[in-house]
Amino acid sequence: MGKNENRQDKGEMRALLKNYQRLKDGVGGVFIEEDGFEQIADYYIENEHFQAALEAAEMGFSQYPYSAGLLVLRSESLIALRRYQESLFFLEKAEWLDRNEANIYILRTEALLALDRQEEAAALLEAVIDQFEGDEKINLLFELTDVYDDYEDFNKVFDCLRLILLQDPHNEEALYKICFWTDYTGRNEEGIVLHQQIIDENPYSELAWFNLGAAYQGIKLYEKAIDAYEYAVAINEKFDYAYRNIGDAYIRLRKYKEAIEALEKVLVLSMPEAVIYEAIGHCYDKQKNYAQARFNYKKASHLNPEDSQLHYKIAGTYMSEQNWQNAIKSLNIALKFHLLQPEYNLALGRCYLAMENYDEAITFLGNVVRVRPKHTNGWIELLNCLFEAEMFEEGFEYAAMAFENTATKPIFVYYKSAFLFAAGKFQQALIYLEHALKANSKLMKKFVEINPSFLQHQQIVELLARYKKSRNTKK
């Protein structure tokens, strides 16, 4: 039945186009009704023959000069041809003929947006939207969301989508869109209230349950989020995005076993993705199951071989197992993508330091401080390496450089003192240690961590006792 109707419609269209061609050729006795011209123009628009559509609408309007429908089709063709000012002229004429045609305002909005006249577009829709009801009003509200999005009034985008859902709680397009805008605008509490209302009316709306879960997740109520997602997957057991978010929520709760179960369902329901394997790898990493973590990171890396972070994470699993050689291999792959990435150089420095290959360790830790000279941690790693390598003179020089580059952080005065003590320059070392104590006595623990044997030096113990007594007297 459907095929026969379709065949019949095509036959009628062919006959209409044939008549239209005869009319254009000047054949006498040919007559086409107003809706016939509309069908012809619409046919050409659907097939993206916009110039032909314009000609058909113009010819039709010359015979039916009070046809708002033909003016609308004429304007639609002009917009497709990027003749926006002309389209606005004819849309205004169409509005004089029929103010109740919603498509007039949608097309005027498109033309105004194309001319970067967003505020006019918004004002137009705001002025007319309440004169429409049902699907027409919803279509205009969708158009208004695009206008607000275009000039970045994102809260009003949320407001429009909320109005659509209050009128039509089943509207899938609005349900899909509002999930993003709830998160983007941070209006999660309003999202929760809205979706609870929708669920009260339609408890089997999987999208409403999903959006409710996302809103709870947005305010870090992860257990409530999981409950909502569980309803979504109870309604649709193949709802892979719900399982994704369940996995993420469990990760936030540090329930890694449950997160793995949810994420593995995503792999069953959808095409394999690097981000899912990476998340599973992260869960195993947190459980200290480094072999399984590495297995999943490698799966992710096969799908996204240019993601250097994945090679870095693979290296991290080897480092946790103190398998320094394999860690170095993975880190060198990561460095091929980002040669001076501080995290990768720092990890390589640590690997070589663990292997007591001090020259290589210093090279890579030196890269870290060159890239981030104002960051304290990189300097500390480099100075600790120099101390372990017994390069005390160089260490003192680098401690001085660290002090200057990090806005005179007191920790590096302690390091100067430590290198001088280790080099046997006790008097100078004591002077620096006293300066360091005056600047920040709480960092004394860090000084002792550099070399606990410092506390065996009588001069250091005496200085600490004297400083402590002096501080208590001041109190």
Secondary structure as UniProt FT lines:
FT   HELIX           2..24
FT   TURN            25..26
FT   TURN            28..29
FT   HELIX           34..46
FT   TURN            47..48
FT   HELIX           50..63
FT   TURN            65..66
FT   HELIX           68..80
FT   TURN            81..82
FT   HELIX           84..97
FT   TURN            99..100
FT   HELIX           102..114
FT   TURN            115..116
FT   HELIX           118..128
FT   HELIX           129..131
FT   HELIX           134..150
FT   TURN            151..152
FT   HELIX           154..167
FT   TURN            169..170
FT   HELIX           172..185
FT   HELIX           188..201
FT   TURN            203..204
FT   HELIX           206..218
FT   TURN            219..220
FT   HELIX           222..235
FT   TURN            237..238
FT   HELIX           240..252
FT   TURN            253..254
FT   HELIX           256..269
FT   HELIX           274..286
FT   TURN            287..288
FT   HELIX           290..303
FT   TURN            305..306
FT   HELIX           308..320
FT   TURN            321..322
FT   HELIX           324..337
FT   TURN            339..340
FT   HELIX           342..354
FT   TURN            355..356
FT   HELIX           358..371
FT   TURN            373..374
FT   HELIX           376..388
FT   TURN            389..390
FT   HELIX           392..405
FT   TURN            406..407
FT   HELIX           411..422
FT   TURN            423..424
FT   HELIX           426..439
FT   HELIX           441..443
FT   HELIX           444..450
FT   HELIX           452..456
FT   HELIX           458..474
//
